[in-house]
């Protein structure tokens, strides 16, 4: 089975090293590490991660919140915020970017694993729902026509078996309903 690729966007070396070790131990592939917005964008384009772990406070002028905006706009990759900031303003700003999760530092292996797996499962379910909706829209007309034909055949068969008469002898109201 192909390992899921995770990009780490974190500017604190000790946290990056801990996360990298933890993720590899959990069976994920760390496909890159970035410390700022610009490096993260380059890593996303180059490595095409399945998930991104983003610290909210990064090196440079742009934040993890800014990165989340760009990910939502251009890449549509699920991401999880990592932060030690739990104040109301930070949480509201993060929440408005629809992250797949929010991990508060200091974290442990179980926090990381559970949040990542929930993010992957949510993203998989969302993708399946979107695919099903698209498929249903494309085949809607065919499905209704096919369903109507099947119902018509079953109804005729049941009615014929029940009273022993063919469709031609049905009442006009029932025949009109079947048309």
C-alpha positions in Angstrom: 0.0 0.0 0.0 1.3 3.5 -0.9 2.2 5.6 2.1 0.4 8.9 2.4 2.6 11.9 1.9 2.6 14.7 4.5 4.2 18.1 4.2 5.3 19.8 7.4 5.2 23.6 7.5 6.8 24.5 10.9 9.6 27.0 11.8 10.7 25.4 15.0 13.4 22.8 14.4 12.8 20.7 17.5 9.1 20.4 16.7 9.8 19.6 13.0 12.2 16.8 14.0 9.8 15.4 16.5 6.9 15.5 14.0 9.1 14.0 11.3 10.1 11.0 13.5 6.6 10.6 14.7 5.0 10.6 11.3 7.5 8.1 9.8 7.0 5.8 12.8 3.2 6.0 12.2 3.8 4.9 8.6 3.4 8.2 6.8 5.9 9.6 4.3 7.2 13.1 5.2 7.6 14.5 1.7 9.0 17.8 2.7 9.6 20.4 5.5 9.2 24.1 5.1 9.7 27.0 7.5 7.9 29.8 5.6 5.1 30.5 3.2 7.1 30.7 0.0 9.0 27.5 0.6 5.7 25.8 1.5 4.2 26.8 -1.8 7.2 25.4 -3.7 7.1 22.2 -1.7 3.3 21.8 -2.4 3.9 22.1 -6.2 7.0 19.8 -6.1 5.9 17.1 -3.7 2.1 17.0 -4.1 1.3 16.0 -0.5 -1.9 14.3 0.6 -2.0 16.4 3.7 -0.2 19.5 5.1 0.6 20.2 8.8 0.8 24.0 9.2 2.1 26.0 12.1 0.1 29.3 12.3 3.2 31.4 13.1 5.9 31.0 10.4 9.1 32.7 9.5 8.6 35.8 7.4 5.6 38.2 6.8 3.0 35.6 5.8 1.4 33.2 8.3 0.0 29.7 8.3 -3.4 31.4 7.9 -2.2 33.0 4.7 -0.9 29.7 3.5 -4.3 28.0 4.3 -6.0 30.7 2.1 -3.7 29.8 -0.8 -4.1 26.1 -0.3 -7.9 26.4 -0.3 -7.8 28.7 -3.4 -5.4 26.8 -5.6 -4.6 23.3 -4.3 -7.6 21.9 -2.4 -5.3 19.7 -0.2 -6.5 19.0 3.4 -4.5 20.7 6.1 -4.2 20.6 9.9 -3.1 23.6 11.9 -0.4 23.1 14.6 -0.1 25.8 17.1 0.4 26.8 20.7 -2.0 29.7 20.2 -5.4 28.9 21.6 -6.8 32.4 22.0 -10.2 33.2 20.6 -9.0 35.3 17.7 -6.5 32.7 16.5 -9.0 29.9 16.7 -11.6 32.0 14.8 -9.1 32.9 12.1 -8.1 29.3 11.8 -11.6 28.0 11.8 -12.6 30.3 9.0 -10.1 28.5 6.7 -11.8 25.1 7.2 -8.9 23.1 8.4 -9.2 19.3 8.6 -8.0 19.6 12.2 -6.3 21.7 14.8 -3.5 20.3 17.0 -2.4 22.3 20.1 1.2 22.2 21.1 2.6 20.5 23.0 1.1 17.4 21.3 1.6 13.7 21.6 1.7 10.8 19.2 -2.0 9.9 19.8 -3.2 13.5 19.1 -1.3 13.6 15.9 -2.3 10.1 14.7 -6.0 10.6 15.5 -6.2 14.0 13.9 -4.5 12.9 10.8 -6.6 9.8 10.3 -9.8 11.7 10.9 -8.6 14.3 8.3 -7.8 11.6 5.7 -11.2 9.8 6.4 -13.1 13.1 6.1 -11.3 14.0 2.9 -12.0 10.6 1.4 -15.7 10.8 2.4 -15.9 14.3 0.9 -14.3 13.1 -2.3 -16.7 10.1 -2.6 -19.7 12.3 -1.9 -18.5 14.8 -4.6 -17.9 12.0 -7.1 -21.3 10.5 -6.4 -23.0 13.9 -6.8 -21.3 14.4 -10.1 -22.1 10.9 -11.3 -25.7 11.3 -10.2 -26.0 14.6 -12.1 -24.5 13.2 -15.2 -26.7 10.1 -15.2 -29.9 11.7 -13.7 -31.9 11.6 -16.9 -30.9 8.1 -17.8 -31.5 6.9 -14.2 -35.0 8.3 -14.1 -35.9 6.8 -17.5 -34.4 3.5 -16.5 -36.1 3.5 -13.2 -39.5 4.4 -14.7 -39.1 1.5 -17.2 -38.2 -1.0 -14.5 -41.1 0.1 -12.3 -43.4 -0.1 -15.3 -42.3 -3.6 -16.1 -42.6 -4.8 -12.5 -46.0 -3.2 -12.0 -47.3 -4.8 -15.2 -46.0 -8.2 -14.1 -47.4 -8.0 -10.6 -50.7 -6.7 -11.8 -50.9 -9.4 -14.6 -50.0 -12.1 -12.1 -52.5 -10.8 -9.6 -55.5 -10.7 -11.9 -54.4 -12.7 -14.9 -55.0 -9.8 -17.4 -52.6 -8.1 -19.8 -51.9 -4.4 -19.7 -54.5 -3.7 -22.5 -57.3 -4.6 -20.1 -56.1 -2.4 -17.2 -58.2 0.6 -16.3 -57.4 3.7 -18.2 -56.2 5.5 -15.0 -53.7 2.8 -14.2 -52.6 2.6 -17.8 -52.1 6.4 -17.9 -50.0 6.2 -14.7 -47.7 3.6 -16.3 -47.1 5.8 -19.4 
